[in-house]
């Protein structure tokens, strides 16, 4: 963008960082170059030579370091997927305007940052944010818990759990690409059928995949719990329907605390 404060360039990195530079005028860039060359010669112990015009233009040309002035470097609240910047100034501010930066994050959040574009300006400040987490790709399946307090949704490689009363996402688990999902009896685990043919078990409290079985040679298109709640049935793209016995065994650790969890499949 450009404004009374000059022209600006914004760079976003692969992670959280956003950098903003001001593009110096030609006169400023040449002045900066002259200072740089003077310092370099003084350091080398050489006599300063006059910068003269060559046959095809200037003998020395400004570098990117001469033309660009760093204005701000700040980290967004998450990995930046896209960002944009505009010049904004109130009436009568002249060159004392500021830059507004909008960043779209990988977690589906939006952040609005303000950067004052003058020498000695304070660090960039976060002015507003929309942080309601959601899925970044199409939702393939949704299921509601037995007690109707939670919902689970799978989209791409994310499986997210939601509190139905508040509408807030309280768990995000990195999984394989899910296409069908269901709560296990007791609402402590989620069963996920994947495009890769895997059948995964997600521990809600630990927010991680705790069991992974290659159930089918093609995608697991559907799964359902059996009426007694101790097994499930899956249907895959390999044209097979499989019945599974599923059991969670809670082991007691020392002093009566819960230890590890063993799961048996058949």
C-alpha positions as YAML, in Angstrom:
chain: A
units: angstrom
residues:
- id: 1
  name: UNK
  ca: [0.00, 0.00, 0.00]
- id: 2
  name: UNK
  ca: [0.97, 3.63, -0.26]
- id: 3
  name: UNK
  ca: [0.00, 6.76, 1.59]
- id: 4
  name: UNK
  ca: [1.46, 9.90, 3.07]
- id: 5
  name: UNK
  ca: [4.08, 7.74, 4.76]
- id: 6
  name: UNK
  ca: [5.31, 6.24, 1.47]
- id: 7
  name: UNK
  ca: [5.04, 2.81, -0.10]
- id: 8
  name: UNK
  ca: [5.11, -0.37, 2.01]
- id: 9
  name: UNK
  ca: [5.76, -4.05, 1.36]
- id: 10
  name: UNK
  ca: [4.46, -6.88, 3.55]
- id: 11
  name: UNK
  ca: [6.05, -10.34, 3.72]
- id: 12
  name: UNK
  ca: [4.53, -13.38, 5.41]
- id: 13
  name: UNK
  ca: [6.65, -16.37, 6.34]
- id: 14
  name: UNK
  ca: [5.75, -20.05, 6.40]
- id: 15
  name: UNK
  ca: [5.15, -19.82, 10.15]
- id: 16
  name: UNK
  ca: [3.70, -17.04, 12.32]
- id: 17
  name: UNK
  ca: [5.91, -14.08, 11.42]
- id: 18
  name: UNK
  ca: [4.78, -11.05, 9.41]
- id: 19
  name: UNK
  ca: [7.31, -8.45, 8.29]
- id: 20
  name: UNK
  ca: [6.62, -4.96, 6.93]
- id: 21
  name: UNK
  ca: [9.11, -2.78, 5.07]
- id: 22
  name: UNK
  ca: [8.93, 0.80, 3.84]
- id: 23
  name: UNK
  ca: [10.23, 1.42, 0.33]
- id: 24
  name: UNK
  ca: [12.65, 4.34, 0.53]
- id: 25
  name: UNK
  ca: [12.60, 7.05, -2.12]
- id: 26
  name: UNK
  ca: [15.42, 7.12, -4.68]
- id: 27
  name: UNK
  ca: [17.14, 9.96, -2.83]
- id: 28
  name: UNK
  ca: [16.88, 8.14, 0.51]
- id: 29
  name: UNK
  ca: [18.23, 4.91, -1.00]
- id: 30
  name: UNK
  ca: [21.25, 6.67, -2.55]
- id: 31
  name: UNK
  ca: [21.97, 8.44, 0.74]
- id: 32
  name: UNK
  ca: [21.79, 5.14, 2.59]
- id: 33
  name: UNK
  ca: [24.10, 3.54, 0.01]
- id: 34
  name: UNK
  ca: [26.66, 6.33, 0.36]
- id: 35
  name: UNK
  ca: [26.74, 5.90, 4.14]
- id: 36
  name: UNK
  ca: [27.14, 2.13, 3.77]
- id: 37
  name: UNK
  ca: [30.01, 2.44, 1.29]
- id: 38
  name: UNK
  ca: [31.70, 5.07, 3.45]
- id: 39
  name: UNK
  ca: [31.54, 2.78, 6.49]
- id: 40
  name: UNK
  ca: [32.83, -0.19, 4.46]
- id: 41
  name: UNK
  ca: [35.83, 1.79, 3.17]
- id: 42
  name: UNK
  ca: [36.61, 3.19, 6.60]
- id: 43
  name: UNK
  ca: [36.55, -0.33, 8.02]
- id: 44
  name: UNK
  ca: [38.87, -1.55, 5.27]
- id: 45
  name: UNK
  ca: [41.21, 1.40, 5.86]
- id: 46
  name: UNK
  ca: [40.83, 2.70, 2.32]
- id: 47
  name: UNK
  ca: [40.52, 6.28, 1.27]
- id: 48
  name: UNK
  ca: [37.02, 7.42, 0.45]
- id: 49
  name: UNK
  ca: [36.54, 7.92, -3.27]
- id: 50
  name: UNK
  ca: [33.92, 10.11, -4.80]
- id: 51
  name: UNK
  ca: [30.88, 8.39, -6.27]
- id: 52
  name: UNK
  ca: [30.91, 9.38, -9.93]
- id: 53
  name: UNK
  ca: [28.61, 8.72, -12.79]
- id: 54
  name: UNK
  ca: [29.85, 5.96, -15.09]
- id: 55
  name: UNK
  ca: [29.42, 5.65, -18.80]
- id: 56
  name: UNK
  ca: [26.19, 3.68, -18.42]
- id: 57
  name: UNK
  ca: [24.86, 5.31, -15.24]
- id: 58
  name: UNK
  ca: [25.87, 5.28, -11.57]
- id: 59
  name: UNK
  ca: [29.07, 3.47, -10.67]
- id: 60
  name: UNK
  ca: [27.29, 1.96, -7.65]
- id: 61
  name: UNK
  ca: [23.65, 0.97, -7.38]
- id: 62
  name: UNK
  ca: [21.59, 0.73, -4.18]
- id: 63
  name: UNK
  ca: [20.97, -2.77, -2.86]
- id: 64
  name: UNK
  ca: [17.75, -4.11, -1.38]
- id: 65
  name: UNK
  ca: [19.10, -3.23, 2.08]
- id: 66
  name: UNK
  ca: [19.44, 0.38, 0.92]
- id: 67
  name: UNK
  ca: [15.96, 0.53, -0.61]
- id: 68
  name: UNK
  ca: [14.01, -1.24, 2.14]
- id: 69
  name: UNK
  ca: [13.57, -0.02, 5.72]
- id: 70
  name: UNK
  ca: [12.24, -2.45, 8.29]
- id: 71
  name: UNK
  ca: [9.10, -1.10, 9.96]
- id: 72
  name: UNK
  ca: [7.67, -4.04, 11.92]
- id: 73
  name: UNK
  ca: [8.23, -7.70, 12.67]
- id: 74
  name: UNK
  ca: [5.61, -9.50, 14.74]
- id: 75
  name: UNK
  ca: [4.19, -12.97, 15.31]
- id: 76
  name: UNK
  ca: [0.53, -13.75, 14.75]
- id: 77
  name: UNK
  ca: [-1.41, -16.06, 17.05]
- id: 78
  name: UNK
  ca: [-0.92, -19.06, 14.76]
- id: 79
  name: UNK
  ca: [0.43, -20.19, 11.40]
- id: 80
  name: UNK
  ca: [-0.45, -17.52, 8.81]
- id: 81
  name: UNK
  ca: [-2.28, -18.77, 5.72]
- id: 82
  name: UNK
  ca: [-2.95, -15.36, 4.14]
- id: 83
  name: UNK
  ca: [-2.56, -11.70, 5.04]
- id: 84
  name: UNK
  ca: [-3.29, -8.25, 3.62]
- id: 85
  name: UNK
  ca: [-2.33, -4.72, 4.61]
- id: 86
  name: UNK
  ca: [-3.82, -1.26, 4.00]
- id: 87
  name: UNK
  ca: [-2.75, 2.29, 4.85]
- id: 88
  name: UNK
  ca: [-5.04, 4.08, 7.27]
- id: 89
  name: UNK
  ca: [-4.77, 7.60, 8.65]
- id: 90
  name: UNK
  ca: [-7.07, 9.99, 10.48]
- id: 91
  name: UNK
  ca: [-7.64, 13.49, 9.11]
- id: 92
  name: UNK
  ca: [-4.74, 15.75, 10.00]
- id: 93
  name: UNK
  ca: [-2.33, 12.92, 10.86]
- id: 94
  name: UNK
  ca: [-0.18, 13.55, 7.79]
- id: 95
  name: UNK
  ca: [2.75, 11.15, 7.83]
- id: 96
  name: UNK
  ca: [1.78, 9.86, 11.26]
- id: 97
  name: UNK
  ca: [-0.67, 7.32, 9.89]
- id: 98
  name: UNK
  ca: [-0.60, 3.61, 10.45]
- id: 99
  name: UNK
  ca: [-0.97, 0.27, 8.73]
- id: 100
  name: UNK
  ca: [-3.79, -2.19, 9.32]
- id: 101
  name: UNK
  ca: [-2.85, -5.85, 8.82]
- id: 102
  name: UNK
  ca: [-5.47, -8.61, 8.57]
- id: 103
  name: UNK
  ca: [-4.14, -12.17, 8.98]
- id: 104
  name: UNK
  ca: [-6.04, -15.40, 8.30]
- id: 105
  name: UNK
  ca: [-4.62, -18.20, 10.44]
- id: 106
  name: UNK
  ca: [-4.48, -21.94, 9.89]
- id: 107
  name: UNK
  ca: [-6.94, -22.54, 12.75]
- id: 108
  name: UNK
  ca: [-9.65, -20.52, 10.98]
- id: 109
  name: UNK
  ca: [-9.03, -17.45, 13.15]
- id: 110
  name: UNK
  ca: [-8.77, -13.85, 11.91]
- id: 111
  name: UNK
  ca: [-6.54, -11.22, 13.52]
- id: 112
  name: UNK
  ca: [-6.42, -7.45, 12.98]
- id: 113
  name: UNK
  ca: [-3.06, -5.83, 13.77]
- id: 114
  name: UNK
  ca: [-2.12, -2.15, 13.83]
- id: 115
  name: UNK
  ca: [1.37, -0.92, 12.95]
- id: 116
  name: UNK
  ca: [2.45, 2.68, 13.40]
- id: 117
  name: UNK
  ca: [4.60, 3.59, 10.40]
- id: 118
  name: UNK
  ca: [7.10, 6.10, 11.74]
- id: 119
  name: UNK
  ca: [10.54, 6.10, 13.30]
- id: 120
  name: UNK
  ca: [10.58, 5.01, 16.94]
- id: 121
  name: UNK
  ca: [7.04, 3.59, 16.73]
- id: 122
  name: UNK
  ca: [5.92, 1.07, 19.38]
- id: 123
  name: UNK
  ca: [5.59, -2.64, 18.48]
- id: 124
  name: UNK
  ca: [2.61, -3.85, 16.45]
- id: 125
  name: UNK
  ca: [-0.54, -4.27, 18.53]
- id: 126
  name: UNK
  ca: [-3.37, -6.78, 18.16]
- id: 127
  name: UNK
  ca: [-6.58, -4.73, 17.89]
- id: 128
  name: UNK
  ca: [-9.21, -7.45, 17.32]
- id: 129
  name: UNK
  ca: [-9.54, -11.18, 16.68]
- id: 130
  name: UNK
  ca: [-12.17, -13.67, 15.59]
- id: 131
  name: UNK
  ca: [-11.03, -16.90, 17.19]
- id: 132
  name: UNK
  ca: [-14.05, -19.19, 16.96]
- id: 133
  name: UNK
  ca: [-12.30, -22.36, 15.77]
- id: 134
  name: UNK
  ca: [-13.82, -24.31, 12.92]
- id: 135
  name: UNK
  ca: [-12.83, -26.66, 10.13]
- id: 136
  name: UNK
  ca: [-10.80, -25.42, 7.18]
- id: 137
  name: UNK
  ca: [-12.15, -28.09, 4.81]
- id: 138
  name: UNK
  ca: [-15.53, -29.73, 4.12]
- id: 139
  name: UNK
  ca: [-17.01, -31.59, 7.09]
- id: 140
  name: UNK
  ca: [-17.45, -35.25, 6.11]
- id: 141
  name: UNK
  ca: [-19.28, -36.63, 9.17]
- id: 142
  name: UNK
  ca: [-20.85, -35.56, 12.46]
- id: 143
  name: UNK
  ca: [-22.02, -37.54, 15.51]
- id: 144
  name: UNK
  ca: [-23.64, -36.62, 18.84]
- id: 145
  name: UNK
  ca: [-22.71, -38.23, 22.17]
- id: 146
  name: UNK
  ca: [-25.15, -40.44, 24.10]
- id: 147
  name: UNK
  ca: [-25.69, -37.78, 26.77]
- id: 148
  name: UNK
  ca: [-26.20, -35.14, 24.06]
- id: 149
  name: UNK
  ca: [-23.57, -32.79, 25.55]
- id: 150
  name: UNK
  ca: [-20.94, -33.20, 22.84]
- id: 151
  name: UNK
  ca: [-20.65, -33.41, 19.08]
- id: 152
  name: UNK
  ca: [-17.73, -34.67, 17.01]
- id: 153
  name: UNK
  ca: [-16.98, -33.65, 13.42]
- id: 154
  name: UNK
  ca: [-14.26, -34.81, 11.05]
- id: 155
  name: UNK
  ca: [-12.89, -32.79, 8.15]
- id: 156
  name: UNK
  ca: [-9.64, -33.51, 6.38]
- id: 157
  name: UNK
  ca: [-6.99, -34.54, 8.90]
- id: 158
  name: UNK
  ca: [-8.71, -32.78, 11.82]
- id: 159
  name: UNK
  ca: [-11.26, -34.29, 14.19]
- id: 160
  name: UNK
  ca: [-12.85, -31.73, 16.50]
- id: 161
  name: UNK
  ca: [-15.09, -32.05, 19.55]
- id: 162
  name: UNK
  ca: [-17.66, -29.41, 20.42]
- id: 163
  name: UNK
  ca: [-19.57, -28.51, 23.55]
- id: 164
  name: UNK
  ca: [-23.21, -28.35, 22.43]
- id: 165
  name: UNK
  ca: [-24.26, -25.99, 25.24]
- id: 166
  name: UNK
  ca: [-21.63, -23.31, 24.54]
- id: 167
  name: UNK
  ca: [-21.01, -24.02, 20.86]
- id: 168
  name: UNK
  ca: [-17.25, -23.98, 21.56]
- id: 169
  name: UNK
  ca: [-14.64, -26.40, 20.20]
- id: 170
  name: UNK
  ca: [-12.77, -27.89, 23.18]
- id: 171
  name: UNK
  ca: [-10.62, -30.56, 21.49]
- id: 172
  name: UNK
  ca: [-8.79, -30.75, 18.17]
- id: 173
  name: UNK
  ca: [-7.09, -34.03, 17.31]
- id: 174
  name: UNK
  ca: [-4.79, -34.68, 14.37]
- id: 175
  name: UNK
  ca: [-6.01, -37.87, 12.67]
- id: 176
  name: UNK
  ca: [-6.08, -39.52, 9.28]
- id: 177
  name: UNK
  ca: [-8.61, -38.25, 6.72]
- id: 178
  name: UNK
  ca: [-11.94, -39.18, 8.35]
- id: 179
  name: UNK
  ca: [-15.11, -39.98, 6.42]
- id: 180
  name: UNK
  ca: [-17.33, -41.44, 9.17]
- id: 181
  name: UNK
  ca: [-17.38, -41.09, 12.94]
- id: 182
  name: UNK
  ca: [-19.20, -42.32, 16.06]
- id: 183
  name: UNK
  ca: [-18.94, -42.11, 19.84]
- id: 184
  name: UNK
  ca: [-18.06, -45.31, 21.69]
- id: 185
  name: UNK
  ca: [-20.31, -46.28, 24.61]
- id: 186
  name: UNK
  ca: [-19.55, -44.12, 27.65]
- id: 187
  name: UNK
  ca: [-18.59, -41.09, 25.51]
- id: 188
  name: UNK
  ca: [-14.91, -41.36, 26.44]
- id: 189
  name: UNK
  ca: [-13.73, -42.42, 22.99]
- id: 190
  name: UNK
  ca: [-14.48, -41.58, 19.38]
- id: 191
  name: UNK
  ca: [-14.28, -44.15, 16.58]
- id: 192
  name: UNK
  ca: [-13.14, -42.78, 13.22]
- id: 193
  name: UNK
  ca: [-13.38, -44.50, 9.84]
- id: 194
  name: UNK
  ca: [-10.73, -43.16, 7.47]
- id: 195
  name: UNK
  ca: [-10.28, -42.74, 3.74]
- id: 196
  name: UNK
  ca: [-7.08, -44.80, 3.97]
- id: 197
  name: UNK
  ca: [-9.02, -47.81, 5.30]
- id: 198
  name: UNK
  ca: [-7.86, -47.27, 8.88]
- id: 199
  name: UNK
  ca: [-10.12, -47.49, 11.91]
- id: 200
  name: UNK
  ca: [-8.86, -45.13, 14.60]
- id: 201
  name: UNK
  ca: [-9.77, -44.74, 18.27]
- id: 202
  name: UNK
  ca: [-9.49, -41.23, 19.73]
- id: 203
  name: UNK
  ca: [-9.20, -40.73, 23.48]
- id: 204
  name: UNK
  ca: [-11.21, -37.56, 24.18]
- id: 205
  name: UNK
  ca: [-9.51, -36.69, 27.47]
- id: 206
  name: UNK
  ca: [-6.00, -37.13, 26.05]
- id: 207
  name: UNK
  ca: [-6.89, -35.61, 22.65]
- id: 208
  name: UNK
  ca: [-4.90, -38.20, 20.72]
- id: 209
  name: UNK
  ca: [-5.26, -41.33, 18.62]
- id: 210
  name: UNK
  ca: [-4.67, -44.29, 20.93]
- id: 211
  name: UNK
  ca: [-5.47, -47.18, 18.58]
- id: 212
  name: UNK
  ca: [-5.06, -47.62, 14.83]
- id: 213
  name: UNK
  ca: [-6.25, -50.66, 12.87]
- id: 214
  name: UNK
  ca: [-6.10, -51.27, 9.12]
- id: 215
  name: UNK
  ca: [-9.73, -52.29, 8.82]
- id: 216
  name: UNK
  ca: [-10.23, -52.29, 5.03]
- id: 217
  name: UNK
  ca: [-8.13, -52.11, 1.88]
- id: 218
  name: UNK
  ca: [-10.24, -49.14, 0.76]
- id: 219
  name: UNK
  ca: [-11.97, -46.24, 2.48]
- id: 220
  name: UNK
  ca: [-14.15, -46.98, 5.53]
- id: 221
  name: UNK
  ca: [-17.41, -45.45, 4.29]
- id: 222
  name: UNK
  ca: [-19.61, -46.26, 7.29]
- id: 223
  name: UNK
  ca: [-19.44, -47.54, 10.85]
- id: 224
  name: UNK
  ca: [-22.03, -48.16, 13.56]
- id: 225
  name: UNK
  ca: [-22.01, -49.49, 17.10]
- id: 226
  name: UNK
  ca: [-23.73, -52.83, 17.72]
- id: 227
  name: UNK
  ca: [-26.82, -52.73, 20.02]
- id: 228
  name: UNK
  ca: [-25.06, -54.28, 23.02]
- id: 229
  name: UNK
  ca: [-22.34, -51.63, 22.80]
- id: 230
  name: UNK
  ca: [-19.40, -54.06, 22.83]
- id: 231
  name: UNK
  ca: [-18.73, -54.13, 19.13]
- id: 232
  name: UNK
  ca: [-19.16, -52.30, 15.88]
- id: 233
  name: UNK
  ca: [-19.67, -52.92, 12.19]
- id: 234
  name: UNK
  ca: [-17.79, -51.23, 9.35]
- id: 235
  name: UNK
  ca: [-18.41, -51.06, 5.60]
- id: 236
  name: UNK
  ca: [-15.56, -50.30, 3.22]
- id: 237
  name: UNK
  ca: [-14.82, -49.44, -0.39]
- id: 238
  name: UNK
  ca: [-13.39, -52.96, -0.74]
- id: 239
  name: UNK
  ca: [-17.03, -54.18, -0.75]
- id: 240
  name: UNK
  ca: [-16.63, -55.89, 2.61]
- id: 241
  name: UNK
  ca: [-18.67, -55.54, 5.81]
- id: 242
  name: UNK
  ca: [-16.77, -56.40, 8.97]
- id: 243
  name: UNK
  ca: [-17.92, -57.01, 12.52]
- id: 244
  name: UNK
  ca: [-15.58, -56.08, 15.34]
- id: 245
  name: UNK
  ca: [-15.45, -56.84, 19.06]
- id: 246
  name: UNK
  ca: [-14.24, -53.82, 20.96]
- id: 247
  name: UNK
  ca: [-13.38, -53.74, 24.63]
- id: 248
  name: UNK
  ca: [-11.72, -51.15, 26.85]
- id: 249
  name: UNK
  ca: [-9.97, -52.52, 29.93]
- id: 250
  name: UNK
  ca: [-9.13, -50.01, 32.69]
- id: 251
  name: UNK
  ca: [-6.10, -51.07, 34.72]
- id: 252
  name: UNK
  ca: [-5.58, -49.77, 38.26]
- id: 253
  name: UNK
  ca: [-2.21, -48.18, 38.90]
- id: 254
  name: UNK
  ca: [-0.48, -47.74, 42.23]
- id: 255
  name: UNK
  ca: [-2.47, -46.26, 45.11]
- id: 256
  name: UNK
  ca: [-5.72, -46.98, 43.31]
- id: 257
  name: UNK
  ca: [-5.06, -44.52, 40.48]
- id: 258
  name: UNK
  ca: [-5.91, -45.36, 36.92]
- id: 259
  name: UNK
  ca: [-3.03, -46.74, 34.97]
- id: 260
  name: UNK
  ca: [-2.78, -47.66, 31.31]
- id: 261
  name: UNK
  ca: [-5.74, -48.59, 29.11]
- id: 262
  name: UNK
  ca: [-5.67, -51.87, 27.19]
- id: 263
  name: UNK
  ca: [-7.87, -52.39, 24.14]
- id: 264
  name: UNK
  ca: [-8.59, -55.71, 22.51]
- id: 265
  name: UNK
  ca: [-9.82, -56.18, 18.94]
- id: 266
  name: UNK
  ca: [-11.10, -59.29, 17.23]
...
